[in-house]
Amino acid sequence: MVLGQVSKPLIVPVTPGLNVTEALSRASGLTDDADLMGSMLIRDRQVQPVDFYKLIREGDFTQNASSRTAIRF
């Protein structure tokens, strides 16, 4: 699932290699209200922070984790 401050929250089938940016793209991007530094990936019932400021603005692809369950922006 892609939830939170995205243009189109939706259920995204989890497939091998699906990463945060691909899931975000399928949800038509972030809204203006999205918290770029406070987003999270929920994986195996554990929360992993995702810093979209670093990913998008600084090109830090360590923030582009693969998903297994839900992504909340």
Contact map, one row per residue, 1 for C-alpha under 8 A:
1110000011111000000000000000000000000000000000000000000000000000000011110
1111010011110000000000110010000000000000000000000000000000000000000001111
1111110011000000000000000000000000000000000000000000000000000000000001111
0111110010000000000000000000000001000000000000000000000000000000000000011
0011111010000000000000000000011111100000000000000000000000000000000000011
0111111110000000000000010011111001000000000000000000000000000000000000001
0000111110000000000000000011111000000000000000000000000000000000000000000
0000011111000000000000000011100000000000000000000000000000000000000000000
1111111111100000000000000010000000000000000000000000000000000000000000000
1110000111110000000000000010000000000000000000000000000000000000000000000
1100000011111000000000000000000000000000000000000000000000000000000000000
1100000001111100000000100100000000000000000000000000000000000000000000000
1000000000111110000000000000000000000000000000000000000000000000000000000
0000000000011111010000000000000000000000000000000000000000000000001110000
0000000000001111110000000000000000000000000000000000000000000000000100000
0000000000000111110000000000000000000000000000000000000000000000000000000
0000000000000011111000000000000000000000000000000000000000000000011000000
0000000000000111111101100000000000000000000000000000000000000000011000000
0000000000000000111111100000000000000000000000000000000000000001111000000
0000000000000000011111110000000000000000000000000000000000000001111000100
0000000000000000001111111000000000000000000000000000000000000001000000000
0000000000000000011111111100000000000000000000000000000000000000000000000
0100000000010000011111111110000000000000000000000000000000000000000000100
0100010000000000000111111111110000000000000000000000000000000000000000000
0000000000000000000011111111100000000000000000000000000000000000000000000
0000000000010000000001111111100000000000000000000000000000000000000000000
0100011111000000000000111111110000000000000000000000000000000000000000000
0000011100000000000000011111110000000000000000000000000000000000000000000
0000011100000000000000011111111000000000000000000000000000000000000000000
0000111000000000000000010011111111000000000000000000000000000000000000001
0000111000000000000000000000111111000000000000000000000000000000000000000
0000100000000000000000000000011111000000000000000000000000000000000000000
0000100000000000000000000000011111100000000000000000000000000000000000000
0001110000000000000000000000011111110000000000000000000000000000000000001
0000100000000000000000000000000011111110000000000000000000000000000000001
0000000000000000000000000000000001111110000000000011100000000000000000001
0000000000000000000000000000000000111110000000000111110000000000000000000
0000000000000000000000000000000000111111000000001110000000000000000000001
0000000000000000000000000000000000111111100000001111000000000000000000011
0000000000000000000000000000000000000111110000111110000000000000000000111
0000000000000000000000000000000000000011111000111100000000000000001001110
0000000000000000000000000000000000000001111111110000000000000000001011110
0000000000000000000000000000000000000000111111110000000000000000001111000
0000000000000000000000000000000000000000011111000000000000000000000110000
0000000000000000000000000000000000000000011111100000000000000000000000000
0000000000000000000000000000000000000000011111110000000000000000000000000
0000000000000000000000000000000000000001111011111000000000000000000000000
0000000000000000000000000000000000000001111001111100000000000000000000000
0000000000000000000000000000000000000111100000111110000000000000000000000
0000000000000000000000000000000000001111100000011111000000000011000000000
0000000000000000000000000000000000011111000000001111111000000010000000000
0000000000000000000000000000000000011010000000000111111110000010000000000
0000000000000000000000000000000000011000000000000011111111000000000000000
0000000000000000000000000000000000001000000000000011111111110010000000000
0000000000000000000000000000000000000000000000000011111111111111000000000
0000000000000000000000000000000000000000000000000001111111110000000000000
0000000000000000000000000000000000000000000000000001111111100000000000000
0000000000000000000000000000000000000000000000000000111111110000000000000
0000000000000000000000000000000000000000000000000000011111111000000000000
0000000000000000000000000000000000000000000000000000011101111111000000000
0000000000000000000000000000000000000000000000000000001000111111000000000
0000000000000000000000000000000000000000000000000000001000011111100000000
0000000000000000000000000000000000000000000000000111011000011111100000000
0000000000000000001110000000000000000000000000000100001000011111110000000
0000000000000000001100000000000000000000000000000000000000000111111000000
0000000000000000111100000000000000000000000000000000000000000001111100000
0000000000000100111100000000000000000000111000000000000000000000111111100
0000000000000110000000000000000000000000001100000000000000000000011111000
1000000000000100000000000000000000000000011100000000000000000000001111100
1110000000000000000000000000000000000000111000000000000000000000001111110
1110000000000000000100100000000000000001110000000000000000000000001011111
1111100000000000000000000000000000000011110000000000000000000000000001111
0111110000000000000000000000010001110111000000000000000000000000000000111
